[in-house]
Amino acid sequence: MPHLSIRIDFDDEGRLGPGKVALLERIAQEGSISAAGRSMNMSYKRAWELVADINRSFTEPLVAAQTGGKTGGGAVLTPRGEELVRHYRAIERKALSATASHLKALQAISRNNRRK
């Protein structure tokens, strides 16, 4: 079945898509940018670059890093980061609902249609 992915472009201020949102969700779950990156088979450097890009794209940080100490640092989503994830997922649900019949129609005429 074809799937739909949503990417939102903010003029020259960056973009937001499924990968960045998944990274935000993993940061919320893991409590760490590096652990979130590892869980997505992403390098530490790449995860930190994406978080920096995300934070630059909005008026408030979406991820707050906590400096290390004896037990190491961590990261959390800010309230604005949690809000962004909720809005993105709501947009995604509505778009998928609105396009379901069209996606089925595309599947029916695609070369990958394996119905017998």
C-alpha positions in Angstrom: 0.0 0.0 0.0 1.4 3.4 -0.8 2.0 5.7 2.1 1.9 9.4 2.5 4.5 11.4 4.2 4.1 15.0 5.2 6.8 17.6 4.9 6.1 21.2 6.0 8.3 23.9 4.5 8.6 27.1 6.5 9.8 29.4 3.7 13.5 30.0 4.3 13.2 29.1 8.0 13.6 25.3 7.5 11.4 22.3 7.2 9.8 19.7 9.3 9.1 16.2 8.2 8.6 12.6 9.5 12.3 12.1 10.3 12.7 15.1 12.5 9.4 14.4 14.2 10.4 10.8 14.8 13.7 12.1 16.3 11.7 14.4 18.6 9.5 11.5 19.7 12.6 9.4 20.4 14.2 12.1 22.4 11.1 12.3 24.6 11.2 8.5 25.0 14.9 8.0 25.5 15.7 11.2 27.5 18.8 11.7 25.4 19.7 13.0 21.9 22.5 10.5 21.5 20.3 7.6 22.6 17.5 8.8 20.3 19.9 8.9 17.4 21.3 5.4 18.2 17.7 4.0 18.3 17.2 5.4 14.8 20.6 4.1 13.5 21.8 7.7 13.3 25.2 9.0 14.3 25.6 11.2 17.3 26.7 14.1 15.2 23.8 13.8 12.8 21.3 13.7 15.7 22.8 16.8 17.2 22.8 18.6 13.9 19.1 17.9 13.3 18.2 19.1 16.8 20.2 22.3 16.3 18.4 22.8 12.9 15.0 22.2 14.6 15.7 24.6 17.4 16.9 27.3 14.9 13.7 27.0 12.9 11.3 28.0 15.7 11.0 31.0 18.0 11.6 28.8 21.1 13.7 25.7 21.5 11.9 22.5 21.1 14.6 20.4 22.7 16.4 21.3 25.9 19.7 19.6 26.5 20.7 19.0 30.1 24.5 19.1 30.8 26.2 16.1 32.1 27.5 15.4 35.5 28.2 12.2 37.4 25.3 10.4 35.6 25.7 12.2 32.3 23.4 14.6 30.6 20.2 14.2 28.8 17.6 16.0 26.8 13.9 16.7 27.0 11.2 18.2 24.7 10.1 21.6 25.8 6.4 22.2 26.1 6.6 23.9 22.7 8.3 20.7 21.3 5.5 18.5 22.7 3.0 20.9 21.1 4.8 20.7 17.7 4.7 16.9 17.7 1.0 16.9 18.6 0.2 19.3 15.7 2.3 17.5 13.2 0.7 14.1 14.1 -2.8 15.6 13.9 -2.0 17.0 10.4 -0.7 13.6 9.4 -3.8 11.8 10.6 -6.1 14.2 8.8 -4.1 14.0 5.6 -4.1 10.2 5.7 -7.8 10.1 6.3 -8.5 12.5 3.5 -6.4 10.6 1.0 -7.0 7.0 1.9 -9.3 6.2 -1.1 -6.9 7.9 -3.5 -4.0 5.9 -2.1 -6.0 2.7 -2.6 -6.7 3.8 -6.2 -3.0 4.4 -6.9 -2.1 1.1 -5.4 -4.6 -0.6 -7.7 -2.9 0.8 -10.8 0.7 0.5 -9.7 3.2 -2.1 -10.9 3.5 -3.2 -7.3 -0.1 -4.3 -7.1 0.4 -8.0 -6.3 -3.3 -9.0 -6.0 -4.1 -12.2 -7.8 
